[in-house]
Amino acid sequence: MSLSLRAALALALACVACAATPAQAPPPAPPPAPPPAPKSQVGIADRAWGSAKSARFSLSVALPERERWQIEDVREAWWTARHAPSASELSVKTWRTSRLSRREDCLKQIALWRPKAPNPETEPATVVDRRTLESPAGYQTELTVGVRRAGAGGELEGYALAVGHTIGQCYAALYTTRARGTNAEATLGTRLALFGDAVLPRIERIGIEDRVR
């Protein structure tokens, strides 16, 4: 992620946080008891990389801190990796579609399957960056990075959504992560930069011989 994109992301995150603050505060009330100190944000370090493979979808995903991710590739409809300490989740899926389907059709299907997931088409104000990816090989893929408020309590959710298509097939990879507190903006910016630059662009298609290794 370029320096300018990092700056734009930081600004967008700050604007989202500011939007949650009323323009005028109500009359001061008696001071409440001091709240507990917020827990420090847990990041994902750019180290200890390892690959996780999906036999169902014939894909290989390189993850930082590989051993800290819980992988599910059987019981859920999507291949899913969860990093509980940072409230991060990466979901990946490929599926068959009509030969004439476009990326927009793939997005519509994602919205039907996951109506609560970030949708840059219906939430354009959340979008910070768009760019094309060359992965997985053979797909025409676009990456969208964004941020939005995630309910009460000042929590923010960042997302990186890669959607691609090829003849008769769609591909999607959705990374989401949450943070709150005074360092939420910087925390989300760091995580989104890592996944937007180093994880989603490196997702690869694998053959039958690779699935069983």
ZIURPE-V775555 format. One record per residue. N is the residue number from 1. SS is DSSP state (@ for helix, = for strand, . for the rest). Layout:
n->N ss->SS
n->N ss->SS
This chain:
n->1 ss->.
n->2 ss->.
n->3 ss->@
n->4 ss->@
n->5 ss->@
n->6 ss->@
n->7 ss->@
n->8 ss->@
n->9 ss->@
n->10 ss->@
n->11 ss->@
n->12 ss->@
n->13 ss->@
n->14 ss->@
n->15 ss->@
n->16 ss->@
n->17 ss->@
n->18 ss->@
n->19 ss->@
n->20 ss->.
n->21 ss->.
n->22 ss->.
n->23 ss->.
n->24 ss->.
n->25 ss->.
n->26 ss->.
n->27 ss->.
n->28 ss->.
n->29 ss->.
n->30 ss->.
n->31 ss->.
n->32 ss->.
n->33 ss->.
n->34 ss->.
n->35 ss->.
n->36 ss->.
n->37 ss->.
n->38 ss->.
n->39 ss->.
n->40 ss->.
n->41 ss->.
n->42 ss->.
n->43 ss->.
n->44 ss->.
n->45 ss->.
n->46 ss->.
n->47 ss->.
n->48 ss->.
n->49 ss->.
n->50 ss->=
n->51 ss->=
n->52 ss->=
n->53 ss->=
n->54 ss->=
n->55 ss->.
n->56 ss->.
n->57 ss->.
n->58 ss->.
n->59 ss->=
n->60 ss->=
n->61 ss->=
n->62 ss->=
n->63 ss->=
n->64 ss->.
n->65 ss->.
n->66 ss->@
n->67 ss->@
n->68 ss->@
n->69 ss->.
n->70 ss->=
n->71 ss->=
n->72 ss->=
n->73 ss->.
n->74 ss->.
n->75 ss->.
n->76 ss->.
n->77 ss->.
n->78 ss->.
n->79 ss->=
n->80 ss->=
n->81 ss->=
n->82 ss->=
n->83 ss->=
n->84 ss->@
n->85 ss->@
n->86 ss->@
n->87 ss->.
n->88 ss->=
n->89 ss->=
n->90 ss->=
n->91 ss->=
n->92 ss->=
n->93 ss->=
n->94 ss->=
n->95 ss->=
n->96 ss->=
n->97 ss->.
n->98 ss->.
n->99 ss->.
n->100 ss->.
n->101 ss->.
n->102 ss->.
n->103 ss->@
n->104 ss->@
n->105 ss->@
n->106 ss->@
n->107 ss->@
n->108 ss->@
n->109 ss->@
n->110 ss->@
n->111 ss->@
n->112 ss->@
n->113 ss->@
n->114 ss->.
n->115 ss->.
n->116 ss->.
n->117 ss->.
n->118 ss->.
n->119 ss->.
n->120 ss->.
n->121 ss->.
n->122 ss->.
n->123 ss->.
n->124 ss->@
n->125 ss->@
n->126 ss->@
n->127 ss->=
n->128 ss->=
n->129 ss->=
n->130 ss->=
n->131 ss->=
n->132 ss->=
n->133 ss->=
n->134 ss->.
n->135 ss->.
n->136 ss->.
n->137 ss->.
n->138 ss->.
n->139 ss->.
n->140 ss->=
n->141 ss->=
n->142 ss->=
n->143 ss->=
n->144 ss->=
n->145 ss->=
n->146 ss->=
n->147 ss->=
n->148 ss->=
n->149 ss->=
n->150 ss->.
n->151 ss->.
n->152 ss->.
n->153 ss->.
n->154 ss->.
n->155 ss->.
n->156 ss->=
n->157 ss->=
n->158 ss->=
n->159 ss->=
n->160 ss->=
n->161 ss->=
n->162 ss->=
n->163 ss->=
n->164 ss->=
n->165 ss->=
n->166 ss->=
n->167 ss->.
n->168 ss->.
n->169 ss->=
n->170 ss->=
n->171 ss->=
n->172 ss->=
n->173 ss->=
n->174 ss->=
n->175 ss->=
n->176 ss->=
n->177 ss->=
n->178 ss->=
n->179 ss->=
n->180 ss->.
n->181 ss->.
n->182 ss->.
n->183 ss->.
n->184 ss->@
n->185 ss->@
n->186 ss->@
n->187 ss->@
n->188 ss->@
n->189 ss->@
n->190 ss->@
n->191 ss->@
n->192 ss->@
n->193 ss->@
n->194 ss->@
n->195 ss->@
n->196 ss->@
n->197 ss->@
n->198 ss->@
n->199 ss->@
n->200 ss->@
n->201 ss->@
n->202 ss->@
n->203 ss->.
n->204 ss->=
n->205 ss->=
n->206 ss->.
n->207 ss->.
n->208 ss->@
n->209 ss->@
n->210 ss->@
n->211 ss->@
n->212 ss->.
n->213 ss->.
